[in-house]
């Protein structure tokens, strides 16, 4: 059985989301995805976001899932070419 985890966007209906972010978003939380209301692009390289993702992954594995479907792995495309 697989679990779902978005690593390139934060979703406002997930357990890690705090109500405060609606008015005072962390520096790594960017604009909402117009194609997916409630999903926000993130600076996926930011240590705080990486901690959230790794904590979620730890919880998924502890729950006994066999694997994880990682979504939004193409988020780098939102930042253009260096």
C-alpha positions in Angstrom: 0.0 0.0 0.0 1.3 3.4 -1.0 1.0 6.8 0.8 0.9 10.2 -0.9 3.3 13.0 -0.1 3.8 16.2 -2.0 7.3 17.5 -1.7 7.1 20.5 -4.0 3.9 22.1 -2.7 2.4 22.6 0.8 -1.3 21.8 1.0 -3.6 23.7 3.4 -5.6 20.6 4.4 -2.6 18.6 5.7 -1.7 18.1 9.4 1.4 20.2 9.2 -0.5 23.3 8.0 -1.0 26.0 10.7 -3.8 28.6 10.5 -1.2 31.3 11.1 0.2 30.7 7.7 -2.8 32.3 6.1 -1.8 35.7 7.4 1.9 35.2 8.3 3.3 32.6 5.9 6.8 31.2 6.5 9.5 32.5 4.1 9.5 29.2 2.2 5.7 29.3 1.5 5.0 30.9 -1.9 1.9 31.6 -4.0 -1.1 29.3 -4.3 -1.2 27.0 -7.4 -4.0 28.4 -9.5 -4.7 24.9 -10.9 -4.9 23.3 -7.4 -6.6 25.6 -4.8 -5.1 25.1 -1.4 -1.7 24.0 -2.7 1.1 26.4 -2.4 4.5 26.3 -4.1 7.4 26.0 -1.6 11.1 26.7 -1.6 11.7 22.9 -1.4 15.4 23.4 -0.5 14.5 25.4 2.7 15.6 23.5 5.8 12.2 24.1 7.6 10.2 22.6 4.6 12.6 19.7 4.4 12.1 19.0 8.1 8.3 18.9 7.5 8.7 16.5 4.6 11.0 14.2 6.5 8.7 14.2 9.5 5.8 13.3 7.3 7.8 10.5 5.6 8.8 9.2 9.0 5.1 9.1 10.1 4.2 7.4 6.8 6.7 4.6 7.2 5.9 4.2 10.9 2.2 3.7 9.9 3.3 0.6 7.9 2.9 1.8 4.3 5.0 -0.1 1.8 6.1 3.0 -0.2 5.4 6.6 -0.9 4.1 8.4 -4.0 6.1 11.6 -4.1 4.1 14.4 -5.9 5.3 17.7 -7.3 8.9 16.5 -7.9 8.9 18.7 -10.9 8.5 21.9 -8.8 11.9 23.0 -9.9 10.3 23.9 -13.2 8.5 26.8 -11.5 11.7 28.5 -10.7 13.1 28.7 -14.3 16.6 28.1 -15.4 19.5 29.5 -13.3 
